[in-house]
């Protein structure tokens, strides 16, 4: 284990009611111990949009639900995806019903640019939902994709 990977122990103080509620939640989610649950909470907090640097390399998804019959929307979304072809790794398109489609864009790139793509989708009339969800890319991944810097 490298020094960077070494585990550090620290104490956390909470009132009993809060600990009991936390234990119920983590038991229901299948955690074996509090430590792993707390690590996951911290990891999640670190990738909150307010914590990310605009120039940070990330990977994730943009989930979109939209009305495919809305005038020109489908064509606009395709054109937009072509404009961001360097950031979009893959797409999946699902017909939810006669009028609604769900698309999942798998994306990788600089957070600012991925957020810009999501915002351009969100503001379109006929888009019911668009959300960007990302995670950090480790240094090896960024080095492999040097165009992300």
N, C-alpha and C positions, 0 to 999 in steps of 0.2 A: 504494500500500500504506500503510495507516495505521500509526502507531507501534505500536499493539497487535498488528498482524499482522507486524511486522518479524521476520525470522529472526535468531536469536542463535546463534552458533557457540560450542561448548564442547568440550573434550577429554574423552574417557573412556579410562581405562586398564584393560586386561583382559589376563589371560594368553593366550598364543597358542592353547592348546587350547580355551578358552572362545569365543574369536573364531571359530575354525574351525567349532565346533559351531553357533554362531549363524548364520554364513554359510550353512551347509548348510540350516538350517531356513528362513531367509528366502528362499533361492533356491528351495526346494521350494514355498514359499507364493507365490512370484511377485513378491517385492519387487525393485525396481530398485536399491535402495541401503539401507545400514544406517540412514540417518537416518529414512526413513519407517517402517521397522520399529520403531525406538526410539520414535518419536512415537506409534505405535499402542500399544506396550506401556505408555507413560505414560498415554495416554488411558484404556486399560483399567484401570490401577491407580487412576485418579481416580474411577472409577465403582464401585469395589468397595464393597459395602455398609458396610464399616467406615469408609469415607472420606466417605460421604454424610451431610449434615445431615438430621435428621428432618423439618425444615420445607422442605426443598429441593423445587422443582418438577421432576418427572422424567416421562419417558414410557417405555413399554416393553411387555413382555408377561408374562403369567402362563401357563405351560404346565402342564396338568393331565392326568394319566392316572388313570382310575378305573374301578371296576367298576359299570357302569350298573344292574346288577340288585341291588346292595346295598340293603337295605331303606331306602327314603326318601332315599337320597343324591342322586339326580338332582333330585328336587323341592327338596331343601335347597339345592343348588348354584344352581338357578334363582332361588330366593327370595333367596339371598345376593347374586346378581348384580343383582337388582332393588334391593336395599338400597344397593348401590354404583353405581347407574346413572350418577351424575355422573362417576365415575372410569373407567368402561368405555366405550371408544369403539366397539369391535366385538368380535364373538366368531366363532369357527369351531369346528365340532363335527365330528369324524371318528370313524367306527366302525372300530376296529383289528381286532376280531374279534367273535365272538358276545357276549363278556362285557365287553371293555374298550373304553372311549371315550377319545379324546384331545380336549381343548379348549384353544384358544388364546384368551386374553383380551387384547386390545390395550387398554392402560390409559394414563391420563395423570392426574397429580395430585401431591399432596404425598407424598413418599416414605413417611412414617409411615403414612398411610392405605392406600397400596397394599400396604405390608408387612403391615399388619393384615389386609387382605383375603386375602393369600396365606396367612398363618398360620391364619386361620379355615378355609381350605380344607385345608391340610396335615394338620390334626389330626383330620379326619373319618375314621372307619372306612370302608374301601373305597376311599380315595384312595391310590394307589400312589406317586404322584409329583406334586409341585407346586413350581414354582420361579418366582420373580420375577427378571426381568432388565430392568434399566433403563439409561437414558442421560440425561445432562443435557439440559435444555431451555434454549435460549439466551434472552437477556433479551427479545428481540422476541416469542418464543413465549409467554413468561410474561405479557407486557403484553397480548397478544391474548386471553389466557384469564385475565383479572384475578381470577376466582373461585378461582384456584389459590393466591393469596397468603395 
